[in-house]
Amino acid sequence: MFIQTEPTPNPATLKFLPGKDVSPEATLDFTDPEEAARLSPLARRIFAVGGIVGVHLGGDFVSVTKSEAEDWYLLKPAVLGAIMEHYLSGDPTVAPEALERHRDAEARPAEEDATVRAIRELIDTRVRPVVARDGGDIVFHGFERGVVYLHLRGACSGCPSAVVTLKNGIENLLKYYVPEVVEVRAVS
């Protein structure tokens, strides 16, 4: 098995491409090793390496965020080994309850107004695919009084260029297509 790695704009995060499906049904983000142990055998193995503070599972990639004190030179081989061990084990990447929890969190109200639908569509079709290439994800959190609230995950969380991406990229895109948008803010 050959696993490719790519740097991300966030120096604390590396993107791992195992050449196999990772989480095609949902992007999942883990920052708690105990939660990861319950919900994702793959994330559990990666956290077990030590020095890891975040694991983000995308459709065909895994973004891994290290603690500030750690060095990728030492961690990268261990993370590669954990990913390879996982795929050789035959274990599922995520437990069914993780997908169920994701579906509940992403559930949309039946009566969403046209502005929110337009914002969600732009984020899902134009923004998320682009940030996924960098090992991250951006999820709609809410819209209130002209302000769009977005949750940054994976490589986007804590990334030095996230503010620029939000303000110069996403905010400008949303303002152009949805005149009701006046600002975009990140939430944690």
Kinemage of the C-alpha trace (Angstrom):
@kinemage 1
@onewidth
@group {chain A} dominant
@subgroup {mainchain}
@vectorlist {calphas} color= white
{ca met a 1} P 0.000 0.000 0.000
{ca phe a 2} L 1.353 3.401 -1.001
{ca ile a 3} L 0.137 6.406 0.998
{ca gln a 4} L 0.867 9.842 -0.404
{ca thr a 5} L 1.278 12.903 1.795
{ca glu a 6} L 0.743 16.540 0.978
{ca pro a 7} L 1.493 19.656 2.971
{ca thr a 8} L -1.417 21.938 3.817
{ca pro a 9} L -1.461 25.708 4.356
{ca asn a 10} L -1.487 24.874 8.068
{ca pro a 11} L 2.070 23.846 9.044
{ca ala a 12} L 0.735 21.775 11.963
{ca thr a 13} L -1.376 19.624 9.617
{ca leu a 14} L -0.415 17.047 6.985
{ca lys a 15} L -2.800 15.496 4.484
{ca phe a 16} L -2.511 11.724 3.974
{ca leu a 17} L -3.950 10.109 0.818
{ca pro a 18} L -4.219 6.327 1.234
{ca gly a 19} L -5.605 5.739 -2.266
{ca lys a 20} L -8.756 4.230 -0.732
{ca asp a 21} L -12.035 5.575 0.574
{ca val a 22} L -11.666 7.113 4.002
{ca ser a 23} L -15.087 8.530 4.889
{ca pro a 24} L -17.105 8.957 1.679
{ca glu a 25} L -20.448 9.398 3.465
{ca ala a 26} L -19.405 12.253 5.756
{ca thr a 27} L -16.444 14.369 6.765
{ca leu a 28} L -15.672 13.790 10.427
{ca asp a 29} L -13.451 15.761 12.750
{ca phe a 30} L -11.918 14.428 15.959
{ca thr a 31} L -10.023 16.462 18.546
{ca asp a 32} L -10.731 14.182 21.509
{ca pro a 33} L -8.845 10.853 21.559
{ca glu a 34} L -11.558 9.212 23.702
{ca glu a 35} L -14.298 10.184 21.254
{ca ala a 36} L -12.115 8.975 18.385
{ca ala a 37} L -11.581 5.638 20.143
{ca arg a 38} L -15.367 5.133 20.332
{ca leu a 39} L -16.278 6.353 16.853
{ca ser a 40} L -13.377 5.655 14.490
{ca pro a 41} L -10.888 2.778 14.547
{ca leu a 42} L -8.713 4.739 12.095
{ca ala a 43} L -8.677 7.918 14.201
{ca arg a 44} L -8.014 5.799 17.335
{ca arg a 45} L -4.889 4.327 15.729
{ca ile a 46} L -3.631 7.756 14.658
{ca phe a 47} L -4.160 9.309 18.117
{ca ala a 48} L -2.312 6.323 19.628
{ca val a 49} L 0.855 7.560 17.868
{ca gly a 50} L 1.033 10.373 20.443
{ca gly a 51} L 1.570 14.073 19.825
{ca ile a 52} L -1.606 14.260 17.706
{ca val a 53} L -4.283 16.860 18.522
{ca gly a 54} L -6.662 16.406 15.579
{ca val a 55} L -7.760 13.877 12.986
{ca his a 56} L -10.036 14.911 10.127
{ca leu a 57} L -11.525 12.229 7.872
{ca gly a 58} L -12.526 13.358 4.387
{ca gly a 59} L -13.875 11.348 1.481
{ca asp a 60} L -10.490 10.109 0.311
{ca phe a 61} L -8.012 11.719 2.708
{ca val a 62} L -6.998 12.003 6.343
{ca ser a 63} L -5.728 15.315 7.721
{ca val a 64} L -3.661 14.938 10.867
{ca thr a 65} L -2.783 17.858 13.144
{ca lys a 66} L 0.184 17.570 15.498
{ca ser a 67} L 0.795 19.407 18.739
{ca glu a 68} L 3.074 22.431 18.562
{ca ala a 69} L 5.865 20.649 20.443
{ca glu a 70} L 6.080 17.761 17.957
{ca asp a 71} L 8.030 17.485 14.710
{ca trp a 72} L 6.621 15.996 11.488
{ca tyr a 73} L 10.013 14.473 10.755
{ca leu a 74} L 9.452 12.090 13.663
{ca leu a 75} L 5.652 11.780 13.547
{ca lys a 76} L 5.058 11.245 9.837
{ca pro a 77} L 6.429 7.656 9.648
{ca ala a 78} L 4.401 6.648 12.714
{ca val a 79} L 1.179 8.132 11.286
{ca leu a 80} L 1.832 6.408 7.950
{ca gly a 81} L 2.259 3.147 9.854
{ca ala a 82} L -0.980 3.662 11.785
{ca ile a 83} L -2.931 4.319 8.575
{ca met a 84} L -1.404 1.314 6.842
{ca glu a 85} L -2.091 -0.903 9.871
{ca his a 86} L -5.710 0.246 9.848
{ca tyr a 87} L -6.314 -0.630 6.202
{ca leu a 88} L -4.575 -3.996 6.578
{ca ser a 89} L -6.769 -4.818 9.596
{ca gly a 90} L -10.010 -4.704 7.609
{ca asp a 91} L -11.689 -2.658 10.353
{ca pro a 92} L -14.219 -0.030 9.274
{ca thr a 93} L -12.932 3.538 9.163
{ca val a 94} L -15.812 4.852 11.239
{ca ala a 95} L -18.422 3.261 13.456
{ca pro a 96} L -22.068 3.499 12.311
{ca glu a 97} L -22.906 5.727 15.296
{ca ala a 98} L -20.365 8.315 14.050
{ca leu a 99} L -22.215 8.593 10.753
{ca glu a 100} L -25.558 8.769 12.569
{ca arg a 101} L -24.275 11.574 14.804
{ca his a 102} L -22.983 13.412 11.731
{ca arg a 103} L -26.365 13.104 10.006
{ca asp a 104} L -28.097 14.513 13.086
{ca ala a 105} L -25.656 17.435 13.282
{ca glu a 106} L -25.992 18.230 9.573
{ca ala a 107} L -29.795 17.886 9.494
{ca arg a 108} L -31.428 20.864 7.882
{ca pro a 109} L -34.686 22.408 9.064
{ca ala a 110} L -37.627 21.615 6.795
{ca glu a 111} L -38.469 25.300 6.388
{ca glu a 112} L -35.146 26.900 5.564
{ca asp a 113} L -35.455 30.303 3.896
{ca ala a 114} L -34.142 31.008 0.402
{ca thr a 115} L -31.142 33.016 1.646
{ca val a 116} L -29.884 30.189 3.861
{ca arg a 117} L -30.453 27.646 1.071
{ca ala a 118} L -28.397 29.811 -1.313
{ca ile a 119} L -25.587 30.196 1.245
{ca arg a 120} L -25.509 26.445 1.958
{ca glu a 121} L -25.475 25.619 -1.754
{ca leu a 122} L -22.542 27.962 -2.425
{ca ile a 123} L -20.590 26.576 0.518
{ca asp a 124} L -21.296 22.960 -0.458
{ca thr a 125} L -20.604 23.356 -4.184
{ca arg a 126} L -17.926 26.048 -4.363
{ca val a 127} L -16.150 26.322 -1.013
{ca arg a 128} L -15.973 22.831 0.504
{ca pro a 129} L -14.408 21.145 -2.554
{ca val a 130} L -11.650 23.770 -2.660
{ca val a 131} L -10.772 23.591 1.036
{ca ala a 132} L -10.900 19.765 0.911
{ca arg a 133} L -7.973 19.902 -1.516
{ca asp a 134} L -6.021 21.564 1.292
{ca gly a 135} L -7.087 18.920 3.810
{ca gly a 136} L -9.859 20.858 5.503
{ca asp a 137} L -13.554 21.457 5.621
{ca ile a 138} L -15.856 24.406 6.242
{ca val a 139} L -19.371 23.770 7.491
{ca phe a 140} L -22.306 26.186 7.627
{ca his a 141} L -23.208 26.924 11.244
{ca gly a 142} L -25.797 29.691 10.929
{ca phe a 143} L -26.947 32.968 9.403
{ca glu a 144} L -28.120 35.846 11.538
{ca arg a 145} L -28.546 39.566 10.739
{ca gly a 146} L -26.338 39.421 7.657
{ca val a 147} L -23.568 37.394 9.326
{ca val a 148} L -22.707 33.886 8.121
{ca tyr a 149} L -21.172 31.675 10.794
{ca leu a 150} L -18.875 28.903 9.588
{ca his a 151} L -17.099 26.103 11.433
{ca leu a 152} L -13.550 25.405 10.212
{ca arg a 153} L -12.335 21.814 10.502
{ca gly a 154} L -9.282 19.759 9.615
{ca ala a 155} L -6.366 21.732 8.202
{ca cys a 156} L -8.508 24.899 8.191
{ca ser a 157} L -8.823 24.904 11.971
{ca gly a 158} L -5.943 26.907 13.361
{ca cys a 159} L -4.503 27.632 9.932
{ca pro a 160} L -2.614 30.934 9.717
{ca ser a 161} L -4.283 31.753 6.386
{ca ala a 162} L -7.827 30.885 7.548
{ca val a 163} L -8.749 34.519 8.234
{ca val a 164} L -7.620 35.525 4.742
{ca thr a 165} L -9.577 32.627 3.240
{ca leu a 166} L -12.696 33.603 5.179
{ca lys a 167} L -12.536 37.330 4.470
{ca asn a 168} L -11.011 37.551 0.985
{ca gly a 169} L -12.374 34.346 -0.447
{ca ile a 170} L -15.552 33.075 1.136
{ca glu a 171} L -16.957 36.401 2.321
{ca asn a 172} L -16.472 38.017 -1.099
{ca leu a 173} L -18.018 35.011 -2.873
{ca leu a 174} L -21.076 34.971 -0.613
{ca lys a 175} L -21.555 38.760 -0.782
{ca tyr a 176} L -21.417 38.621 -4.580
{ca tyr a 177} L -24.066 35.914 -4.952
{ca val a 178} L -26.163 36.606 -1.834
{ca pro a 179} L -26.604 40.351 -1.249
{ca glu a 180} L -28.043 39.759 2.245
{ca val a 181} L -24.583 38.619 3.440
{ca val a 182} L -22.542 41.400 5.039
{ca glu a 183} L -19.899 39.399 6.907
{ca val a 184} L -18.497 35.906 7.489
{ca arg a 185} L -17.227 34.760 10.893
{ca ala a 186} L -15.624 31.562 12.135
{ca val a 187} L -17.073 29.722 15.131
{ca ser a 188} L -15.416 27.024 17.194
